[in-house]
Amino acid sequence: MPGGSQYNLRSQESQQGVQDDTDEDGNAAQPAHMTAIIASLNALTNAVGQLKAVTEESQRDIERLRNNIQFDARSNVIEAMQQDSETTPVTRPERSTQNAVLEVSDSVTKLYDLPIFSGNTEDWPLFLANYKDTTETFRYSNRHNLMRLHKCLVGRARETVASMLIYPDDVPNAIAELEFQFGRPDLLVRSQLLKIQQFQTIAENKVEQILAFSTRTRNVVAFLTSAKCEHHLANTTLLEQLVTKLPPSKQYEWTRYAVNLKPYPTIKEFSSWLSDLARVVCLMPPTTAISRSQLPTTQQQPRRLMHLGRESQQEHSGGMRCYACMGAHSISNCQTFCEIMSVPERWEKVKSLQLCFSCLRKGHNTSNCRVKKFCDTDGCRRYHHRSLHESTTAAAHADAARNQGGAQPILNCREAISTRGHLFKYVPV
């Protein structure tokens, strides 16, 4: 056994030595493997960079080729146009080289849309300024402007120049016609005067309205300036109309200010003074609300009162109750009222109960009944309930009997009862 233990110790030492040798070999092989991976990654990066450079060069070649093709196409078109003009000068109209180039470039020129114009006089200065500026800046031809006019003209404006929107050469004539119809100076001034005349006179206790009046005056000045109508800003009549819209105290302040203006005040100066006044009004504290009791008697709103009788209050507060038999139904569905009573008795019952002849309800009469309608029984065109309809024969006998007795028919249901007190007509307060 001692020999066996020595053998085991030696075998373990030998196995440990073999394992240590293996670990040393693995550690030595690991740096070599990492070096190979790094080299592969570097090679891949170089390949990607070369591919990117080749792709960029290809794109540049394609762009140069595209430009050459477009240039060749334009050159071929110009040469073809020149040959056509030389071979057939009579049958085909002459077109210059510049026009040919413009036609080829129509497809690549960006067109900026004009503002929509429907024939409103106030929109004309902006429309005309936009048209002239874009035409001059981007050098649009009549063909370009024709396409833009087709998009922006609507309503009356389009109807006015519909026949001039066919050929490009008619574009200047279309603009001239639009200016005559909607952009004449007299039309522009008239529209602005109408705005001023429609503004209500500002009261002393409504100084906050000066803000809106200042904005409108400033817009009038800007509009007349943009429309090249500055000479109207010296119109004394127009200035007087503007001043009369102010409260008397502000008119006095403007007069003191205008005395020092040389040679004479204009609407533009009035607009500047009014803008300063509007800024002051903006800084004022809000107007304190005035209670109803503090208002003068003439400014108090009339109070409206509605009086209801006991029967009406019971009708609104409780359930439905028949006025004839006190049953839980309406009087129009009452068997006693509709079948047992005769038509004259029904009339007397309705009058005694002060019911509406049309709907058989309390609280109003036939003249102000909201659901009144014709009887339509036997073509009757009177406003009463169908249960109160009398045939022509019965009505004739009843009239004859009343005429013989000398009695006057009662047309007002409130006169049928005199024992319950005097009833007066409602008078609005």
Buried (B, 14 or more C-beta within 10 A) or exposed (E): EEEEEEEEEEEEEEEEEEEEEEEEEEEEEEEEEEEEEEEEEEEEEEEEEEEEEEEEEEEEEEEEEEEEEEEEEBEEBBEEBEEBBEEEEEEEEEBEEEEBEBBBEEEEEEBEEBEBBBBBBBBBBBBBEBBEEBBEEEEBBBBBBBBBBEEBBEEEBBEBBEEBBEEBEBBEEBBEBBEEBBBBEEBBBEBBBEBBEEBEEBEEEEBBBBBEBBEBBBBBBEBBBBBEBBEBBEBEEBBEBBBEBBBEEBEEEBEEBBEEEEEEBBBBBBBBBBEEBBEEBEEEEEEEEEEEEEEEEEEEEEEEEEEEEEBBEEBEEEEEBBBBBEBEEBBBEBEEBBEEBEBBEBBBBBBEBBBBBBBBBBBBBBEEBEEBEEBEBEEBEBBBBEBBBBEEEEEEEBEEEEEEEEEEEEEEBBEBEEEEEEEEEEEEE
